[in-house]
Amino acid sequence: MTIEITTVYFEKPGRVNTDRVLHIARKRAEELGIKTVVVGSSTGRTAARAVDILRGIRVVAVSLSTGFTHGAPRPNVQRFTEANRALVEGKGGAVLTTTHAFAGVSRSIRNKYKTYTHIDIIANTLKIFGSGMKVACEITLMAADSGLVRTCDEDIIAIGGTAGGADTAIVLQPVISQDFFDLKVKEILCKPRF
């Protein structure tokens, strides 16, 4: 059996693609009967758009861990705003804030000892498909570890992005992080072409 679907390639990565990604995800979720979409969202702006565009589909927004920055950590700072959290939860979505599956203690080792770990290699390998692909896989593990998505028997759509906003959507079968190598990316719906 052969399945033909369209994959959309964006000329540029980032926020400019957010609404289009969400509409692509909605269309494919309806075609496949997918009930849950996991979306990465730093400040909650993408999650707020997701609960509007994906109305009727369960949205799990995965935020950055508290204190996370690309520079020096900012203790007790959460970038996902309380207003966006209330908006997302008020429209039936869930917001997950937890340790990043591809960071956490691994990042601590990299920062302190100036060396990379096997987790960094996995994350950077996924980035060869774009940052959004790495994010989509990572947030799926985080949602599965937290019990917010089913594993093994239900496909989901995961949405990630590059430097704010969404630019990548994939259909996959979630697994918990200890089963990472059983993660199955079934379809790439859209991603930056770069």
C-alpha positions as CSV (number, residue, x, y, z in Angstrom):
1,M,0.0,0.0,0.0
2,T,1.2,3.5,-0.8
3,I,0.1,6.7,0.9
4,E,0.7,10.1,-0.8
5,I,0.5,13.3,1.2
6,T,1.8,16.8,0.7
7,T,4.7,18.1,2.7
8,V,5.0,21.9,2.8
9,Y,8.4,23.5,2.8
10,F,8.8,27.0,4.0
11,E,11.4,29.3,2.5
12,K,12.3,30.8,5.9
13,P,12.1,29.3,9.4
14,G,10.3,30.9,12.4
15,R,7.2,32.7,13.6
16,V,6.0,33.8,10.2
17,N,4.8,30.3,9.5
18,T,2.9,29.7,12.8
19,D,-0.7,30.1,11.5
20,R,0.0,28.1,8.4
21,V,1.6,25.2,10.4
22,L,-1.4,25.1,12.7
23,H,-3.9,25.0,9.8
24,I,-1.8,22.2,8.1
25,A,-1.8,20.3,11.4
26,R,-5.6,20.7,11.8
27,K,-6.3,19.4,8.3
28,R,-4.1,16.3,8.8
29,A,-5.5,15.7,12.3
30,E,-9.0,15.7,10.9
31,E,-8.0,13.3,8.0
32,L,-6.3,10.9,10.4
33,G,-8.7,11.2,13.3
34,I,-5.9,12.4,15.6
35,K,-7.2,13.7,18.9
36,T,-4.1,15.4,20.4
37,V,-1.6,18.0,19.2
38,V,1.5,18.8,21.2
39,V,2.9,22.3,20.6
40,G,6.1,23.9,21.9
41,S,5.6,27.4,23.2
42,S,8.1,29.6,25.0
43,T,5.9,32.5,26.0
44,G,2.5,31.0,25.3
45,R,1.9,33.0,22.1
46,T,2.0,29.9,19.8
47,A,-0.1,27.9,22.3
48,A,-2.8,30.6,22.4
49,R,-3.0,30.5,18.6
50,A,-3.1,26.7,18.7
51,V,-6.2,26.5,21.0
52,D,-8.0,28.8,18.7
53,I,-7.1,27.3,15.3
54,L,-7.2,23.7,16.6
55,R,-10.5,24.1,18.4
56,G,-12.0,20.6,19.0
57,I,-8.6,19.0,19.1
58,R,-6.8,18.5,22.5
59,V,-3.8,20.9,22.7
60,V,-0.9,20.1,25.0
61,A,1.4,23.1,25.2
62,V,4.9,22.4,26.3
63,S,6.8,25.4,27.8
64,L,10.4,26.0,28.5
65,S,11.5,24.8,31.9
66,T,11.6,27.5,34.6
67,G,14.9,29.3,34.6
68,F,15.8,28.2,31.1
69,T,17.6,30.6,28.8
70,H,20.1,30.2,26.0
71,G,22.6,32.3,28.1
72,A,22.9,32.4,31.9
73,P,20.1,30.7,33.8
74,R,17.4,33.1,35.2
75,P,16.3,31.4,38.5
76,N,12.5,31.3,39.0
77,V,11.7,33.0,35.7
78,Q,9.0,31.4,33.6
79,R,8.7,32.8,30.1
80,F,5.2,31.3,29.5
81,T,3.1,34.2,30.7
82,E,0.3,33.7,33.3
83,A,-2.1,35.4,30.9
84,N,-1.4,32.9,28.1
85,R,-1.5,30.0,30.6
86,A,-5.0,31.1,31.7
87,L,-6.1,31.6,28.1
88,V,-4.9,28.1,27.0
89,E,-6.3,26.3,30.0
90,G,-9.5,28.3,29.8
91,K,-10.0,26.9,26.3
92,G,-9.4,23.3,27.4
93,G,-5.7,23.1,26.6
94,A,-3.0,21.7,29.0
95,V,0.3,23.5,29.8
96,L,3.3,21.4,30.7
97,T,6.4,22.9,32.3
98,T,9.1,20.4,33.0
99,T,12.7,19.5,32.4
100,H,13.7,19.4,28.8
101,A,14.2,15.9,27.6
102,F,17.3,16.8,25.6
103,A,18.8,19.1,28.2
104,G,18.5,19.1,32.0
105,V,21.5,17.5,33.7
106,S,23.2,17.1,30.3
107,R,23.2,20.9,29.8
108,S,24.7,21.2,33.3
109,I,27.6,18.9,32.3
110,R,28.1,20.9,29.1
111,N,28.2,24.2,30.9
112,K,30.4,23.2,33.8
113,Y,32.9,20.9,32.0
114,K,32.7,22.4,28.5
115,T,32.0,19.0,26.9
116,Y,29.1,17.5,25.1
117,T,27.1,14.4,26.1
118,H,25.3,11.7,24.2
119,I,22.1,13.7,24.7
120,D,23.6,16.8,23.0
121,I,24.6,14.5,20.0
122,I,21.0,13.3,19.7
123,A,19.6,16.8,19.9
124,N,22.1,18.2,17.3
125,T,21.5,15.2,15.0
126,L,17.8,16.0,15.0
127,K,18.6,19.6,14.2
128,I,19.9,18.6,10.8
129,F,16.2,18.4,9.9
130,G,15.8,21.9,11.5
131,S,15.4,23.1,15.0
132,G,11.6,22.5,14.8
133,M,12.1,18.8,14.3
134,K,14.3,18.5,17.4
135,V,11.7,20.5,19.4
136,A,8.8,18.4,18.1
137,C,10.5,15.1,19.1
138,E,11.6,16.5,22.5
139,I,8.2,17.9,23.5
140,T,6.6,14.6,22.6
141,L,8.9,12.8,25.0
142,M,8.2,15.4,27.7
143,A,4.4,15.1,27.2
144,A,4.6,11.3,27.2
145,D,6.8,11.2,30.4
146,S,4.2,13.4,32.1
147,G,1.3,11.2,31.0
148,L,-0.3,13.9,28.9
149,V,-0.2,11.8,25.7
150,R,-0.8,8.1,25.1
151,T,2.1,5.9,24.0
152,C,2.1,2.9,21.7
153,D,-1.5,3.0,20.6
154,E,-2.3,6.5,19.4
155,D,-0.6,8.8,17.0
156,I,-0.3,12.6,17.7
157,I,0.9,15.6,15.8
158,A,3.8,17.5,17.3
159,I,4.6,21.1,16.4
160,G,8.0,22.8,17.0
161,G,9.7,25.9,15.8
162,T,12.8,28.0,15.3
163,A,13.5,31.1,17.5
164,G,9.8,31.7,18.3
165,G,6.7,30.5,16.6
166,A,6.0,27.3,14.8
167,D,7.5,26.1,11.5
168,T,7.5,22.2,11.8
169,A,4.7,19.7,12.2
170,I,5.0,15.9,12.3
171,V,2.8,12.9,12.8
172,L,4.3,10.5,15.2
173,Q,3.7,7.7,17.7
174,P,4.8,8.9,21.1
175,V,7.0,7.0,23.6
176,I,8.4,7.9,27.0
177,S,12.0,9.2,27.0
178,Q,13.5,5.9,28.2
179,D,12.2,4.3,25.0
180,F,13.4,7.2,22.8
181,F,14.7,4.9,20.0
182,D,11.2,3.4,19.6
183,L,9.9,6.9,18.6
184,K,8.3,6.7,15.2
185,V,8.1,9.8,13.0
186,K,5.4,8.7,10.5
187,E,4.9,11.9,8.5
188,I,6.6,15.2,8.0
189,L,3.8,17.7,7.4
190,C,5.8,20.8,7.0
191,K,9.3,22.2,7.8
192,P,11.6,25.0,6.7
193,R,13.4,24.2,3.5
194,F,16.6,26.1,4.4
